[in-house]
Amino acid sequence: MARYDLVIFDFDGTLADSLTWFRSVLGDVVDKHGLPPVDDEKAERLRGLPPRAIMDELDIPAWKIPFLAADVRARAAENVDQIHLFDGICSMIEMLAAGGVKLAIVSSNGETAVRAVLGDALCRHIEIFACGAALFGKASVFRRTIRKTGITPARTLSVGDEVRDIDAAREAGCAAGAVSWGFATEAILAEQAPDAMFRAPGEIADCVLSAQPRVRQA
């Protein structure tokens, strides 16, 4: 029997390399919204900070976040050809689906962009698309997604690339998995002591399909 019956994936930075594309439009985004300039050195430094510290560093007031998120979603939908899945994601999703595991995506990105990047073949394996989620409201979306599938939180694994993904998983009562190849650095993710740290997509399939609990890795 598989270790987990449901896997909830984040999209940007977890399944898709959106960071490379986002850095190409970051200058225009900060100019449009009146934020301080972000050079490559500062952008890299932000990866090692928790979400609230990033907001403070960029001087982003809470009321601006929905407008920023909507702007980035619209840009992503217009530039899906520049956003690509990480190597190994396709085979990982196919392995999980073949193993009878239910799959869902909870993302602040829009469903149009998410589906376009995944492609029709992979989309058929995704039972629930919960897209357009608030940046700091994932826990409630996790709970709704888990209820819709009929799976218990104890049999659910969330996989993301940011500290807020780990926090949301814990608030929803499911296991928290973190990937080392996304936005946040592996060091800051490890500080949160996720239930599993994945350094390659294949490790996700190995963990989920294994009957044995995954040992927490530093």
Order of alpha helices (4+ residues) and beta strands (2+ residues): beta-alpha-alpha-alpha-alpha-alpha-beta-alpha-alpha-beta-alpha-beta-alpha-beta-alpha-beta-alpha
